[in-house]
Amino acid sequence: MKKVLLSAYACLPNHGSEEGTGWTYATTLSLNELEVHCLTKKDGEVAIDSILDSGQFPNLMVHYVRLPAWVDKFCDSNLIGMYFHYIYWQWSAMKLARQLDQQHNFDIVHHVTYGSIQLGSFLYKLRKPFIFGPVGGGQRAPKNMKRYFGAYWTREWMRDWVGTILQYTNPGFFKSVQTADRLVVTNLDTYALARKLRPNLPIDRIWDAGLNSTFLPKKAIEHYPDSTLKLLWTGRLLPRKALELTIQALGKVDPAIPVTLTIVGGKGEMAEYVPHYIEQYGVSKRVNWVGHVSFQEVKNYYEQSDVFFFTSLRDSCPHQLLEAMAYSLPVVTLDLHGQAELVNDNTGLRVPVTNEEQVVSDLARAIEWMYTHPSERMAMGQAGYSFAQSQLWETKIRTFIDELYPAVLAKPVAYSPAFRRG
């Protein structure tokens, strides 16, 4: 049985985002005849150990990288503190990995979370067959849309600035990108960044969003046209998610068109501004803000809606889009970053990011188009469901097991300029 050392700083059961991604890789790999040793933070120790004690994953061993208390205090302090905590953790993980490698002699080393290319990994130092990714981080929010970040634009600017500095100062970044036996990126923005450091070596692309088979409905859902067009927005109320842009566009829709927007999400820095947005753009009769709800209720909203709306100004590979398409919803989004790659002309409408006035106008026209073209939007939803079926976590992780792992174990790897989509 091959032994895999998995680096998953973020790894928690029953969570979404990066935490859920780390746990999904660890458990799925271990169920496919691989002995998996997962390095992660101590935060999830109680939850993870209770599952491991149940015997569900006999081939999974989790090793908690413990840091000094003074370092842990930095984790949630601010952006710089979080980056410092992560890089310190990576250095400590590397030292623990060396000890574990002496005991287990790992066949493959694989970094999955955090999925940020600039933050990197120090596990290249083990000099073992090394896979880095999927990672994102090459995307930048458009400066001409900074108004939607409000007071948080300074933080967004700092994120970009720190990311640039790390490209030159963090050996975990440039050494991982240059020396990984396989580099896997999740979007074209990150591909362009990586290609500068890796001009003659292969780069694969695998989207770092996926679905569990239990989430996908057994058959496509028929969202039959009703008298009112029902839009849906879900997510954390973060500055980069630009919920204001969605509400502003709704305010520009022809008043004669019956349309409603349901907002699912109550957590995040911008939550306090939502009532103001609704009042400012005169859409109080068109908006239903339900706040934070259970996961089952989120699925109910997917099933009851007609169109999914997503206007994030920076996103690597949004999970919400796959969830919406799994429930046969057509998508209206921006032609930007990960959403521009997940959504195509068969599954939704993508609005170019030009200037604020034009973007708002184009989004409003997209809503009107969805209302006046019910057959076409239903066809988009059916195409989205077919696409979602190809984006199951089991399928994605089997790509590593069946293709990338054997490739790094059978070095040298021949260079090919092509890269995988999926």
Secondary structure, DSSP 4 states (H G I P E B T S, - for coil): -EEEEEEESS--TT--HHHHHHHHHHHHHHTSSEEEEEEE-GGGHHHHHHHHHTTS-TTEEEEE----HHHHTTTTT-HHHHHHHHHHHHHHHHHHHHHHHHHH--SEEEEEES-BTTT--SGGGG-S-EEEEEEB------GGGGGGGGGGHHHHHHHHHHHHHHHHH-HHHHHHHHH-SEEEESSHHHHHHHHHH-TTS-EEE--S--B-TTTS-SS-------SSEEEEEES---GGG-HHHHHHHHHTS-TTS-EEEEEE---STTGGGHHHHHHHTT-TTTEEEEES--HHHHHHHHHH-SEEEE--SS-SS-HHHHHHHHTT--EEEESSHHHHHH--TTTEEEE----HHHHHHHHHHHHHHHHH-HHHHHHHHHHHHHHHHT-BHHHHHHHIIIIIHHHHHTPPPPP-S-----
